[in-house]
């Protein structure tokens, strides 16, 4: 794992992804759970999508960070 490049995901990005795919919430419900607007939730989720896709397709490790 030391030699792998890493992609950093914030706790917000992980939570947005979890709410969508593990809790199966729609955008409005997930935004409410995260106490944010739907547009902000969408931006956070899109950022998570891009990072996760990059990690999977480029063979990079995912590191979850507390602060962005």
CHARMM internal coordinates of N, CA and C (Angstrom, degrees):
IC EDIT
DIST 1 N 1 CA 1.4551
DIST 1 CA 1 C 1.5279
ANGL 1 N 1 CA 1 C 111.48
DIST 1 C 2 N 1.3103
ANGL 1 CA 1 C 2 N 117.55
DIHE 1 N 1 CA 1 C 2 N -26.63
DIST 2 N 2 CA 1.4612
ANGL 1 C 2 N 2 CA 120.28
DIHE 1 CA 1 C 2 N 2 CA -178.77
DIST 2 CA 2 C 1.5141
ANGL 2 N 2 CA 2 C 112.32
DIHE 1 C 2 N 2 CA 2 C -58.89
DIST 2 C 3 N 1.3241
ANGL 2 CA 2 C 3 N 116.45
DIHE 2 N 2 CA 2 C 3 N -37.47
DIST 3 N 3 CA 1.4530
ANGL 2 C 3 N 3 CA 121.22
DIHE 2 CA 2 C 3 N 3 CA -174.82
DIST 3 CA 3 C 1.5274
ANGL 3 N 3 CA 3 C 114.02
DIHE 2 C 3 N 3 CA 3 C -81.94
DIST 3 C 4 N 1.3099
ANGL 3 CA 3 C 4 N 117.16
DIHE 3 N 3 CA 3 C 4 N -12.16
DIST 4 N 4 CA 1.4592
ANGL 3 C 4 N 4 CA 120.22
DIHE 3 CA 3 C 4 N 4 CA -179.57
DIST 4 CA 4 C 1.5247
ANGL 4 N 4 CA 4 C 111.30
DIHE 3 C 4 N 4 CA 4 C -75.97
DIST 4 C 5 N 1.3083
ANGL 4 CA 4 C 5 N 115.36
DIHE 4 N 4 CA 4 C 5 N 141.34
DIST 5 N 5 CA 1.4589
ANGL 4 C 5 N 5 CA 119.17
DIHE 4 CA 4 C 5 N 5 CA 169.25
DIST 5 CA 5 C 1.5157
ANGL 5 N 5 CA 5 C 107.01
DIHE 4 C 5 N 5 CA 5 C -71.53
DIST 5 C 6 N 1.3154
ANGL 5 CA 5 C 6 N 116.84
DIHE 5 N 5 CA 5 C 6 N 152.48
DIST 6 N 6 CA 1.4597
ANGL 5 C 6 N 6 CA 119.47
DIHE 5 CA 5 C 6 N 6 CA -178.57
DIST 6 CA 6 C 1.5247
ANGL 6 N 6 CA 6 C 111.62
DIHE 5 C 6 N 6 CA 6 C -119.70
DIST 6 C 7 N 1.3004
ANGL 6 CA 6 C 7 N 113.61
DIHE 6 N 6 CA 6 C 7 N 152.56
DIST 7 N 7 CA 1.4582
ANGL 6 C 7 N 7 CA 123.45
DIHE 6 CA 6 C 7 N 7 CA 172.49
DIST 7 CA 7 C 1.5244
ANGL 7 N 7 CA 7 C 105.34
DIHE 6 C 7 N 7 CA 7 C -114.16
DIST 7 C 8 N 1.3143
ANGL 7 CA 7 C 8 N 116.86
DIHE 7 N 7 CA 7 C 8 N 129.84
DIST 8 N 8 CA 1.4598
ANGL 7 C 8 N 8 CA 120.75
DIHE 7 CA 7 C 8 N 8 CA -179.21
DIST 8 CA 8 C 1.5236
ANGL 8 N 8 CA 8 C 111.07
DIHE 7 C 8 N 8 CA 8 C -97.86
DIST 8 C 9 N 1.3300
ANGL 8 CA 8 C 9 N 115.26
DIHE 8 N 8 CA 8 C 9 N 127.40
DIST 9 N 9 CA 1.4589
ANGL 8 C 9 N 9 CA 121.96
DIHE 8 CA 8 C 9 N 9 CA 174.58
DIST 9 CA 9 C 1.5169
ANGL 9 N 9 CA 9 C 108.20
DIHE 8 C 9 N 9 CA 9 C -114.28
DIST 9 C 10 N 1.3266
ANGL 9 CA 9 C 10 N 115.51
DIHE 9 N 9 CA 9 C 10 N 135.76
DIST 10 N 10 CA 1.4682
ANGL 9 C 10 N 10 CA 119.68
DIHE 9 CA 9 C 10 N 10 CA 178.00
DIST 10 CA 10 C 1.5306
ANGL 10 N 10 CA 10 C 109.34
DIHE 9 C 10 N 10 CA 10 C -79.20
DIST 10 C 11 N 1.3107
ANGL 10 CA 10 C 11 N 114.71
DIHE 10 N 10 CA 10 C 11 N 163.12
DIST 11 N 11 CA 1.4634
ANGL 10 C 11 N 11 CA 119.46
DIHE 10 CA 10 C 11 N 11 CA 175.69
DIST 11 CA 11 C 1.5256
ANGL 11 N 11 CA 11 C 110.98
DIHE 10 C 11 N 11 CA 11 C -59.66
DIST 11 C 12 N 1.3335
ANGL 11 CA 11 C 12 N 117.09
DIHE 11 N 11 CA 11 C 12 N -35.52
DIST 12 N 12 CA 1.4721
ANGL 11 C 12 N 12 CA 121.20
DIHE 11 CA 11 C 12 N 12 CA 177.31
DIST 12 CA 12 C 1.5212
ANGL 12 N 12 CA 12 C 111.08
DIHE 11 C 12 N 12 CA 12 C -61.58
DIST 12 C 13 N 1.3296
ANGL 12 CA 12 C 13 N 116.61
DIHE 12 N 12 CA 12 C 13 N -44.05
DIST 13 N 13 CA 1.4707
ANGL 12 C 13 N 13 CA 120.75
DIHE 12 CA 12 C 13 N 13 CA -179.87
DIST 13 CA 13 C 1.5239
ANGL 13 N 13 CA 13 C 110.88
DIHE 12 C 13 N 13 CA 13 C -64.16
DIST 13 C 14 N 1.3196
ANGL 13 CA 13 C 14 N 116.29
DIHE 13 N 13 CA 13 C 14 N -42.99
DIST 14 N 14 CA 1.4696
ANGL 13 C 14 N 14 CA 120.25
DIHE 13 CA 13 C 14 N 14 CA 178.35
DIST 14 CA 14 C 1.5261
ANGL 14 N 14 CA 14 C 110.23
DIHE 13 C 14 N 14 CA 14 C -63.12
DIST 14 C 15 N 1.3315
ANGL 14 CA 14 C 15 N 117.03
DIHE 14 N 14 CA 14 C 15 N -43.11
DIST 15 N 15 CA 1.4659
ANGL 14 C 15 N 15 CA 120.57
DIHE 14 CA 14 C 15 N 15 CA -179.75
DIST 15 CA 15 C 1.5209
ANGL 15 N 15 CA 15 C 111.16
DIHE 14 C 15 N 15 CA 15 C -64.69
DIST 15 C 16 N 1.3200
ANGL 15 CA 15 C 16 N 117.64
DIHE 15 N 15 CA 15 C 16 N -42.33
DIST 16 N 16 CA 1.4673
ANGL 15 C 16 N 16 CA 120.62
DIHE 15 CA 15 C 16 N 16 CA 178.32
DIST 16 CA 16 C 1.5292
ANGL 16 N 16 CA 16 C 110.09
DIHE 15 C 16 N 16 CA 16 C -60.42
DIST 16 C 17 N 1.3183
ANGL 16 CA 16 C 17 N 116.59
DIHE 16 N 16 CA 16 C 17 N -44.15
DIST 17 N 17 CA 1.4686
ANGL 16 C 17 N 17 CA 121.91
DIHE 16 CA 16 C 17 N 17 CA 179.68
DIST 17 CA 17 C 1.5322
ANGL 17 N 17 CA 17 C 110.40
DIHE 16 C 17 N 17 CA 17 C -65.11
DIST 17 C 18 N 1.3254
ANGL 17 CA 17 C 18 N 116.63
DIHE 17 N 17 CA 17 C 18 N -43.16
DIST 18 N 18 CA 1.4687
ANGL 17 C 18 N 18 CA 121.43
DIHE 17 CA 17 C 18 N 18 CA 179.81
DIST 18 CA 18 C 1.5309
ANGL 18 N 18 CA 18 C 111.47
DIHE 17 C 18 N 18 CA 18 C -61.81
DIST 18 C 19 N 1.3233
ANGL 18 CA 18 C 19 N 115.81
DIHE 18 N 18 CA 18 C 19 N -45.71
DIST 19 N 19 CA 1.4655
ANGL 18 C 19 N 19 CA 119.08
DIHE 18 CA 18 C 19 N 19 CA -179.49
DIST 19 CA 19 C 1.5227
ANGL 19 N 19 CA 19 C 111.41
DIHE 18 C 19 N 19 CA 19 C -61.44
DIST 19 C 20 N 1.3223
ANGL 19 CA 19 C 20 N 116.53
DIHE 19 N 19 CA 19 C 20 N -38.72
DIST 20 N 20 CA 1.4683
ANGL 19 C 20 N 20 CA 120.20
DIHE 19 CA 19 C 20 N 20 CA -178.63
DIST 20 CA 20 C 1.5205
ANGL 20 N 20 CA 20 C 112.28
DIHE 19 C 20 N 20 CA 20 C -72.48
DIST 20 C 21 N 1.3161
ANGL 20 CA 20 C 21 N 116.63
DIHE 20 N 20 CA 20 C 21 N -45.64
DIST 21 N 21 CA 1.4642
ANGL 20 C 21 N 21 CA 119.39
DIHE 20 CA 20 C 21 N 21 CA -170.60
DIST 21 CA 21 C 1.5190
ANGL 21 N 21 CA 21 C 116.00
DIHE 20 C 21 N 21 CA 21 C -103.57
DIST 21 C 22 N 1.3136
ANGL 21 CA 21 C 22 N 118.15
DIHE 21 N 21 CA 21 C 22 N -20.68
DIST 22 N 22 CA 1.4614
ANGL 21 C 22 N 22 CA 118.73
DIHE 21 CA 21 C 22 N 22 CA 177.24
DIST 22 CA 22 C 1.5282
ANGL 22 N 22 CA 22 C 111.12
DIHE 21 C 22 N 22 CA 22 C -100.90
DIST 22 C 23 N 1.3254
ANGL 22 CA 22 C 23 N 115.73
DIHE 22 N 22 CA 22 C 23 N -36.49
DIST 23 N 23 CA 1.4588
ANGL 22 C 23 N 23 CA 120.12
DIHE 22 CA 22 C 23 N 23 CA 177.85
DIST 23 CA 23 C 1.5241
ANGL 23 N 23 CA 23 C 112.06
DIHE 22 C 23 N 23 CA 23 C -92.44
DIST 23 C 24 N 1.3325
ANGL 23 CA 23 C 24 N 116.43
DIHE 23 N 23 CA 23 C 24 N -12.51
DIST 24 N 24 CA 1.4651
ANGL 23 C 24 N 24 CA 123.79
DIHE 23 CA 23 C 24 N 24 CA 178.97
DIST 24 CA 24 C 1.5325
ANGL 24 N 24 CA 24 C 112.62
DIHE 23 C 24 N 24 CA 24 C 57.91
DIST 24 C 25 N 1.3363
ANGL 24 CA 24 C 25 N 115.84
DIHE 24 N 24 CA 24 C 25 N 39.27
DIST 25 N 25 CA 1.4608
ANGL 24 C 25 N 25 CA 120.32
DIHE 24 CA 24 C 25 N 25 CA 178.91
DIST 25 CA 25 C 1.5188
ANGL 25 N 25 CA 25 C 109.84
DIHE 24 C 25 N 25 CA 25 C -87.59
DIST 25 C 26 N 1.3285
ANGL 25 CA 25 C 26 N 116.09
DIHE 25 N 25 CA 25 C 26 N 150.23
DIST 26 N 26 CA 1.4537
ANGL 25 C 26 N 26 CA 118.48
DIHE 25 CA 25 C 26 N 26 CA 173.77
DIST 26 CA 26 C 1.5256
ANGL 26 N 26 CA 26 C 108.54
DIHE 25 C 26 N 26 CA 26 C -81.12
DIST 26 C 27 N 1.3160
ANGL 26 CA 26 C 27 N 116.08
DIHE 26 N 26 CA 26 C 27 N 175.87
DIST 27 N 27 CA 1.4610
ANGL 26 C 27 N 27 CA 121.48
DIHE 26 CA 26 C 27 N 27 CA -173.84
DIST 27 CA 27 C 1.5281
ANGL 27 N 27 CA 27 C 112.25
DIHE 26 C 27 N 27 CA 27 C -59.12
DIST 27 C 28 N 1.3067
ANGL 27 CA 27 C 28 N 117.72
DIHE 27 N 27 CA 27 C 28 N -44.48
DIST 28 N 28 CA 1.4670
ANGL 27 C 28 N 28 CA 121.62
DIHE 27 CA 27 C 28 N 28 CA -179.17
DIST 28 CA 28 C 1.5317
ANGL 28 N 28 CA 28 C 111.02
DIHE 27 C 28 N 28 CA 28 C -63.49
DIST 28 C 29 N 1.3282
ANGL 28 CA 28 C 29 N 116.97
DIHE 28 N 28 CA 28 C 29 N -47.08
DIST 29 N 29 CA 1.4606
ANGL 28 C 29 N 29 CA 120.74
DIHE 28 CA 28 C 29 N 29 CA -179.46
DIST 29 CA 29 C 1.5309
ANGL 29 N 29 CA 29 C 111.21
DIHE 28 C 29 N 29 CA 29 C -62.57
DIST 29 C 30 N 1.3133
ANGL 29 CA 29 C 30 N 116.12
DIHE 29 N 29 CA 29 C 30 N -43.94
DIST 30 N 30 CA 1.4656
ANGL 29 C 30 N 30 CA 120.47
DIHE 29 CA 29 C 30 N 30 CA -179.43
DIST 30 CA 30 C 1.5264
ANGL 30 N 30 CA 30 C 110.88
DIHE 29 C 30 N 30 CA 30 C -65.05
DIST 30 C 31 N 1.3187
ANGL 30 CA 30 C 31 N 117.26
DIHE 30 N 30 CA 30 C 31 N -41.93
DIST 31 N 31 CA 1.4678
ANGL 30 C 31 N 31 CA 120.81
DIHE 30 CA 30 C 31 N 31 CA 178.46
DIST 31 CA 31 C 1.5280
ANGL 31 N 31 CA 31 C 110.36
DIHE 30 C 31 N 31 CA 31 C -60.56
DIST 31 C 32 N 1.3211
ANGL 31 CA 31 C 32 N 116.81
DIHE 31 N 31 CA 31 C 32 N -42.00
DIST 32 N 32 CA 1.4610
ANGL 31 C 32 N 32 CA 120.63
DIHE 31 CA 31 C 32 N 32 CA 178.06
DIST 32 CA 32 C 1.5261
ANGL 32 N 32 CA 32 C 110.89
DIHE 31 C 32 N 32 CA 32 C -62.16
DIST 32 C 33 N 1.3245
ANGL 32 CA 32 C 33 N 117.04
DIHE 32 N 32 CA 32 C 33 N -43.67
DIST 33 N 33 CA 1.4739
ANGL 32 C 33 N 33 CA 120.84
DIHE 32 CA 32 C 33 N 33 CA 178.78
DIST 33 CA 33 C 1.5153
ANGL 33 N 33 CA 33 C 111.48
DIHE 32 C 33 N 33 CA 33 C -61.97
DIST 33 C 34 N 1.3295
ANGL 33 CA 33 C 34 N 116.67
DIHE 33 N 33 CA 33 C 34 N -33.67
DIST 34 N 34 CA 1.4626
ANGL 33 C 34 N 34 CA 120.83
DIHE 33 CA 33 C 34 N 34 CA -179.38
DIST 34 CA 34 C 1.5274
ANGL 34 N 34 CA 34 C 112.28
DIHE 33 C 34 N 34 CA 34 C -89.95
DIST 34 C 35 N 1.3342
ANGL 34 CA 34 C 35 N 116.65
DIHE 34 N 34 CA 34 C 35 N 1.48
DIST 35 N 35 CA 1.4731
ANGL 34 C 35 N 35 CA 122.37
DIHE 34 CA 34 C 35 N 35 CA 179.73
DIST 35 CA 35 C 1.5253
ANGL 35 N 35 CA 35 C 111.12
DIHE 34 C 35 N 35 CA 35 C 56.15
DIST 35 C 36 N 1.3221
ANGL 35 CA 35 C 36 N 115.11
DIHE 35 N 35 CA 35 C 36 N 49.59
DIST 36 N 36 CA 1.4550
ANGL 35 C 36 N 36 CA 120.63
DIHE 35 CA 35 C 36 N 36 CA 179.50
DIST 36 CA 36 C 1.5254
ANGL 36 N 36 CA 36 C 109.72
DIHE 35 C 36 N 36 CA 36 C -142.68
DIST 36 C 37 N 1.3049
ANGL 36 CA 36 C 37 N 116.48
DIHE 36 N 36 CA 36 C 37 N 172.01
DIST 37 N 37 CA 1.4682
ANGL 36 C 37 N 37 CA 119.95
DIHE 36 CA 36 C 37 N 37 CA 177.57
DIST 37 CA 37 C 1.5274
ANGL 37 N 37 CA 37 C 109.53
DIHE 36 C 37 N 37 CA 37 C -77.71
DIST 37 C 38 N 1.3122
ANGL 37 CA 37 C 38 N 115.59
DIHE 37 N 37 CA 37 C 38 N 161.95
DIST 38 N 38 CA 1.4636
ANGL 37 C 38 N 38 CA 118.69
DIHE 37 CA 37 C 38 N 38 CA 179.22
DIST 38 CA 38 C 1.5246
ANGL 38 N 38 CA 38 C 111.35
DIHE 37 C 38 N 38 CA 38 C -65.44
DIST 38 C 39 N 1.3216
ANGL 38 CA 38 C 39 N 117.33
DIHE 38 N 38 CA 38 C 39 N -35.06
DIST 39 N 39 CA 1.4646
ANGL 38 C 39 N 39 CA 118.85
DIHE 38 CA 38 C 39 N 39 CA 180.00
DIST 39 CA 39 C 1.5321
ANGL 39 N 39 CA 39 C 111.23
DIHE 38 C 39 N 39 CA 39 C -68.38
DIST 39 C 40 N 1.3213
ANGL 39 CA 39 C 40 N 116.88
DIHE 39 N 39 CA 39 C 40 N -38.82
DIST 40 N 40 CA 1.4678
ANGL 39 C 40 N 40 CA 119.86
DIHE 39 CA 39 C 40 N 40 CA 176.50
DIST 40 CA 40 C 1.5239
ANGL 40 N 40 CA 40 C 110.26
DIHE 39 C 40 N 40 CA 40 C -66.26
DIST 40 C 41 N 1.3190
ANGL 40 CA 40 C 41 N 116.71
DIHE 40 N 40 CA 40 C 41 N -43.50
DIST 41 N 41 CA 1.4671
ANGL 40 C 41 N 41 CA 120.21
DIHE 40 CA 40 C 41 N 41 CA 177.57
DIST 41 CA 41 C 1.5316
ANGL 41 N 41 CA 41 C 109.96
DIHE 40 C 41 N 41 CA 41 C -58.02
DIST 41 C 42 N 1.3078
ANGL 41 CA 41 C 42 N 116.90
DIHE 41 N 41 CA 41 C 42 N -44.51
DIST 42 N 42 CA 1.4566
ANGL 41 C 42 N 42 CA 121.15
DIHE 41 CA 41 C 42 N 42 CA -179.33
DIST 42 CA 42 C 1.5268
ANGL 42 N 42 CA 42 C 111.25
DIHE 41 C 42 N 42 CA 42 C -61.22
DIST 42 C 43 N 1.3167
ANGL 42 CA 42 C 43 N 117.14
DIHE 42 N 42 CA 42 C 43 N -41.37
DIST 43 N 43 CA 1.4807
ANGL 42 C 43 N 43 CA 120.61
DIHE 42 CA 42 C 43 N 43 CA 178.08
DIST 43 CA 43 C 1.5303
ANGL 43 N 43 CA 43 C 110.99
DIHE 42 C 43 N 43 CA 43 C -63.70
DIST 43 C 44 N 1.3302
ANGL 43 CA 43 C 44 N 116.58
DIHE 43 N 43 CA 43 C 44 N -42.22
DIST 44 N 44 CA 1.4636
ANGL 43 C 44 N 44 CA 120.62
DIHE 43 CA 43 C 44 N 44 CA 179.57
DIST 44 CA 44 C 1.5209
ANGL 44 N 44 CA 44 C 109.92
DIHE 43 C 44 N 44 CA 44 C -63.99
DIST 44 C 45 N 1.3276
ANGL 44 CA 44 C 45 N 117.20
DIHE 44 N 44 CA 44 C 45 N -45.95
DIST 45 N 45 CA 1.4606
ANGL 44 C 45 N 45 CA 121.46
DIHE 44 CA 44 C 45 N 45 CA -179.01
DIST 45 CA 45 C 1.5286
ANGL 45 N 45 CA 45 C 111.18
DIHE 44 C 45 N 45 CA 45 C -64.33
DIST 45 C 46 N 1.3217
ANGL 45 CA 45 C 46 N 117.41
DIHE 45 N 45 CA 45 C 46 N -41.95
DIST 46 N 46 CA 1.4588
ANGL 45 C 46 N 46 CA 120.96
DIHE 45 CA 45 C 46 N 46 CA 178.98
DIST 46 CA 46 C 1.5292
ANGL 46 N 46 CA 46 C 110.84
DIHE 45 C 46 N 46 CA 46 C -62.02
DIST 46 C 47 N 1.3102
ANGL 46 CA 46 C 47 N 116.43
DIHE 46 N 46 CA 46 C 47 N -39.96
DIST 47 N 47 CA 1.4595
ANGL 46 C 47 N 47 CA 120.80
DIHE 46 CA 46 C 47 N 47 CA 177.31
DIST 47 CA 47 C 1.5290
ANGL 47 N 47 CA 47 C 109.96
DIHE 46 C 47 N 47 CA 47 C -61.95
DIST 47 C 48 N 1.3271
ANGL 47 CA 47 C 48 N 116.88
DIHE 47 N 47 CA 47 C 48 N -42.94
DIST 48 N 48 CA 1.4637
ANGL 47 C 48 N 48 CA 120.77
DIHE 47 CA 47 C 48 N 48 CA 177.75
DIST 48 CA 48 C 1.5274
ANGL 48 N 48 CA 48 C 110.56
DIHE 47 C 48 N 48 CA 48 C -62.47
DIST 48 C 49 N 1.3336
ANGL 48 CA 48 C 49 N 117.51
DIHE 48 N 48 CA 48 C 49 N -44.21
DIST 49 N 49 CA 1.4729
ANGL 48 C 49 N 49 CA 121.55
DIHE 48 CA 48 C 49 N 49 CA 178.19
DIST 49 CA 49 C 1.5243
ANGL 49 N 49 CA 49 C 111.03
DIHE 48 C 49 N 49 CA 49 C -54.46
DIST 49 C 50 N 1.3234
ANGL 49 CA 49 C 50 N 115.98
DIHE 49 N 49 CA 49 C 50 N -50.38
DIST 50 N 50 CA 1.4623
ANGL 49 C 50 N 50 CA 120.60
DIHE 49 CA 49 C 50 N 50 CA -177.17
DIST 50 CA 50 C 1.5257
ANGL 50 N 50 CA 50 C 111.33
DIHE 49 C 50 N 50 CA 50 C -60.96
DIST 50 C 51 N 1.3185
ANGL 50 CA 50 C 51 N 116.30
DIHE 50 N 50 CA 50 C 51 N -45.12
DIST 51 N 51 CA 1.4608
ANGL 50 C 51 N 51 CA 120.49
DIHE 50 CA 50 C 51 N 51 CA -178.13
DIST 51 CA 51 C 1.5252
ANGL 51 N 51 CA 51 C 111.79
DIHE 50 C 51 N 51 CA 51 C -66.79
DIST 51 C 52 N 1.3170
ANGL 51 CA 51 C 52 N 116.90
DIHE 51 N 51 CA 51 C 52 N -43.06
DIST 52 N 52 CA 1.4636
ANGL 51 C 52 N 52 CA 120.68
DIHE 51 CA 51 C 52 N 52 CA 179.56
DIST 52 CA 52 C 1.5226
ANGL 52 N 52 CA 52 C 110.12
DIHE 51 C 52 N 52 CA 52 C -65.39
DIST 52 C 53 N 1.3269
ANGL 52 CA 52 C 53 N 117.12
DIHE 52 N 52 CA 52 C 53 N -42.70
DIST 53 N 53 CA 1.4665
ANGL 52 C 53 N 53 CA 120.88
DIHE 52 CA 52 C 53 N 53 CA 178.25
DIST 53 CA 53 C 1.5219
ANGL 53 N 53 CA 53 C 110.72
DIHE 52 C 53 N 53 CA 53 C -61.58
DIST 53 C 54 N 1.3254
ANGL 53 CA 53 C 54 N 117.34
DIHE 53 N 53 CA 53 C 54 N -42.25
DIST 54 N 54 CA 1.4617
ANGL 53 C 54 N 54 CA 120.35
DIHE 53 CA 53 C 54 N 54 CA 178.85
DIST 54 CA 54 C 1.5264
ANGL 54 N 54 CA 54 C 110.77
DIHE 53 C 54 N 54 CA 54 C -63.09
DIST 54 C 55 N 1.3207
ANGL 54 CA 54 C 55 N 116.63
DIHE 54 N 54 CA 54 C 55 N -44.08
DIST 55 N 55 CA 1.4653
ANGL 54 C 55 N 55 CA 119.99
DIHE 54 CA 54 C 55 N 55 CA 179.75
DIST 55 CA 55 C 1.5273
ANGL 55 N 55 CA 55 C 110.93
DIHE 54 C 55 N 55 CA 55 C -61.66
DIST 55 C 56 N 1.3138
ANGL 55 CA 55 C 56 N 116.94
DIHE 55 N 55 CA 55 C 56 N -44.83
DIST 56 N 56 CA 1.4738
ANGL 55 C 56 N 56 CA 120.41
DIHE 55 CA 55 C 56 N 56 CA -177.98
DIST 56 CA 56 C 1.5254
ANGL 56 N 56 CA 56 C 112.72
DIHE 55 C 56 N 56 CA 56 C -68.71
DIST 56 C 57 N 1.3077
ANGL 56 CA 56 C 57 N 116.66
DIHE 56 N 56 CA 56 C 57 N -42.42
DIST 57 N 57 CA 1.4634
ANGL 56 C 57 N 57 CA 119.15
DIHE 56 CA 56 C 57 N 57 CA -174.89
DIST 57 CA 57 C 1.5247
ANGL 57 N 57 CA 57 C 113.39
DIHE 56 C 57 N 57 CA 57 C -82.69
DIST 57 C 58 N 1.3188
ANGL 57 CA 57 C 58 N 116.81
DIHE 57 N 57 CA 57 C 58 N -22.70
DIST 58 N 58 CA 1.4589
ANGL 57 C 58 N 58 CA 120.33
DIHE 57 CA 57 C 58 N 58 CA -178.21
DIST 58 CA 58 C 1.5277
ANGL 58 N 58 CA 58 C 112.79
DIHE 57 C 58 N 58 CA 58 C -107.01
DIST 58 C 59 N 1.3312
ANGL 58 CA 58 C 59 N 117.13
DIHE 58 N 58 CA 58 C 59 N 4.08
DIST 59 N 59 CA 1.4576
ANGL 58 C 59 N 59 CA 120.99
DIHE 58 CA 58 C 59 N 59 CA 178.13
DIST 59 CA 59 C 1.5176
ANGL 59 N 59 CA 59 C 113.99
DIHE 58 C 59 N 59 CA 59 C 66.53
DIST 59 C 60 N 1.3233
ANGL 59 CA 59 C 60 N 116.10
DIHE 59 N 59 CA 59 C 60 N 39.29
DIST 60 N 60 CA 1.4622
ANGL 59 C 60 N 60 CA 120.44
DIHE 59 CA 59 C 60 N 60 CA -179.97
DIST 60 CA 60 C 1.5243
ANGL 60 N 60 CA 60 C 110.47
DIHE 59 C 60 N 60 CA 60 C -103.13
DIST 60 C 61 N 1.3294
ANGL 60 CA 60 C 61 N 115.25
DIHE 60 N 60 CA 60 C 61 N 153.28
DIST 61 N 61 CA 1.4623
ANGL 60 C 61 N 61 CA 121.06
DIHE 60 CA 60 C 61 N 61 CA 176.73
DIST 61 CA 61 C 1.5271
ANGL 61 N 61 CA 61 C 109.04
DIHE 60 C 61 N 61 CA 61 C -79.55
DIST 61 C 62 N 1.3189
ANGL 61 CA 61 C 62 N 115.73
DIHE 61 N 61 CA 61 C 62 N 154.89
DIST 62 N 62 CA 1.4594
ANGL 61 C 62 N 62 CA 121.57
DIHE 61 CA 61 C 62 N 62 CA 176.32
DIST 62 CA 62 C 1.5182
ANGL 62 N 62 CA 62 C 108.31
DIHE 61 C 62 N 62 CA 62 C -109.03
DIST 62 C 63 N 1.3271
ANGL 62 CA 62 C 63 N 115.36
DIHE 62 N 62 CA 62 C 63 N 127.45
DIST 63 N 63 CA 1.4603
ANGL 62 C 63 N 63 CA 121.75
DIHE 62 CA 62 C 63 N 63 CA 178.06
DIST 63 CA 63 C 1.5213
ANGL 63 N 63 CA 63 C 107.54
DIHE 62 C 63 N 63 CA 63 C -117.36
DIST 63 C 64 N 1.3256
ANGL 63 CA 63 C 64 N 116.47
DIHE 63 N 63 CA 63 C 64 N 128.22
DIST 64 N 64 CA 1.4578
ANGL 63 C 64 N 64 CA 121.18
DIHE 63 CA 63 C 64 N 64 CA 178.85
DIST 64 CA 64 C 1.5217
ANGL 64 N 64 CA 64 C 107.86
DIHE 63 C 64 N 64 CA 64 C -94.06
DIST 64 C 65 N 1.3401
ANGL 64 CA 64 C 65 N 114.87
DIHE 64 N 64 CA 64 C 65 N 126.23
DIST 65 N 65 CA 1.4557
ANGL 64 C 65 N 65 CA 120.02
DIHE 64 CA 64 C 65 N 65 CA -177.78
DIST 65 CA 65 C 1.5304
ANGL 65 N 65 CA 65 C 111.06
DIHE 64 C 65 N 65 CA 65 C -115.05
DIST 65 C 66 N 1.3046
ANGL 65 CA 65 C 66 N 115.92
DIHE 65 N 65 CA 65 C 66 N 153.67
DIST 66 N 66 CA 1.4673
ANGL 65 C 66 N 66 CA 120.92
DIHE 65 CA 65 C 66 N 66 CA 179.59
DIST 66 CA 66 C 1.5177
ANGL 66 N 66 CA 66 C 112.92
DIHE 65 C 66 N 66 CA 66 C -77.86
DIST 66 C 67 N 1.3203
ANGL 66 CA 66 C 67 N 117.58
DIHE 66 N 66 CA 66 C 67 N -39.02
DIST 67 N 67 CA 1.4626
ANGL 66 C 67 N 67 CA 121.18
DIHE 66 CA 66 C 67 N 67 CA -177.94
DIST 67 CA 67 C 1.5039
ANGL 67 N 67 CA 67 C 109.28
DIHE 66 C 67 N 67 CA 67 C -119.18
DIST 67 C 68 N 1.3248
ANGL 67 CA 67 C 68 N 115.57
DIHE 67 N 67 CA 67 C 68 N 144.95
DIST 68 N 68 CA 1.4718
ANGL 67 C 68 N 68 CA 119.31
DIHE 67 CA 67 C 68 N 68 CA -179.30
DIST 68 CA 68 C 1.4877
ANGL 68 N 68 CA 68 C 110.82
DIHE 67 C 68 N 68 CA 68 C -96.95
END
COOR INIT
IC SEED 1 N 1 CA 1 C
IC BUILD
